[in-house]
Amino acid sequence: RGEAYFKVSKDPARPFLVRAGDAVVRAVGTAFNVRMSAERTVVAVTEGKVEVTSEENSAIEGGASVTQVSKAAVKKPPVRTVLAAQVSAGGAVSYANDAGLQELPAAEASLATTWLNGRRQYRDEPLRYVLADIDRYTGKRIEIAENATGDLKFTGTLDLENSAAWIKGLSVALPVKITESAEGQLSIESR
């Protein structure tokens, strides 16, 4: 989990590789941002071009395949599918195990590096992803009570040094209720 910005010198003989979970970013002479949370990895390119690849497990024939051999069950290994995308400056993709590689709106690339200036900007971002980012800055575990709450869209700017205040104000911007446990864990649910 985390985020990093890379600016790579051009040398085709020595490509620069970044592994983020199951995704691999290959760059030759470019600048790009990689943001990884528990649910997905986002790659946004600010200069040049990168190739993003990922190996994805896919079940055989719609489910785990089991064959009986002398009264012992032997599970066949999953099939690995390689997904790939070329991403140019101004473009962004995300990778999530449940959704594969997806192209993101062009605005994602321009917003990706705002964290370098101490703030985060979002445009129609699902709340689950915003909270996964914020989790790193608050020092508190944040849990979303139900999927519908995580699907709410958020647009706005967050001052990273004041992320705790942002969370407290979230219930003004969106129809959510925030509760904090005695251990300091935050739970966010729809009102």
C-alpha positions, 0 to 999 in steps of 0.5 A: 500500500502507498504511493510513489512518483517516478521520473525515469531517464530514457534508456531502452536497454534498461527499462524501469519496472515497478511491481504493485501487487499483481500489476507491473509498470514498465517505463522507458523515459517517462514520469508516472505515479503509482497509487496502491491500496488494498483494493486497486492500483492506479497508474497515471502518466504525466510524461512519456508512455508506460506499459502496464501488465497484470497476471490475473487468475481465472477459474477454469470453466467458471469454477475450480475444477476438481478431478477424482484420482484414486479417491484423492481430489486433485485441484487443477491450477488456475489459468493465468491471463495476462492483461496489458495496456499502453498508457501515454502522458495524460492517461491513467489506468486502474487494476483491481483483482475483481475488475481487471485493467480499466482506463480511467478518465483523463482527469485522473492523470492530472489529479494523481500528483496533487499529493506531492503538494500536500493535498488530494483532489478527486473527481467522481471517485467512489468513496471506497477508494477515497477512504482507502487513500485517507486511511494512510494519513489518519492513522485510523482504520476506516471501515465502510459498513455496506457496498452502497456507501462505498459506491457513493461518488466524491468530488473535492479537495483534501488537505492531507495534513488535516485529513481527520477534520475532513473525515469529520466533515464528510457527513456534511458533503455526503449522506453518511454517518460516521461512528468511532469505536473505543479502539479508534476505528471509524465506521462509515454507513449511509444515513 
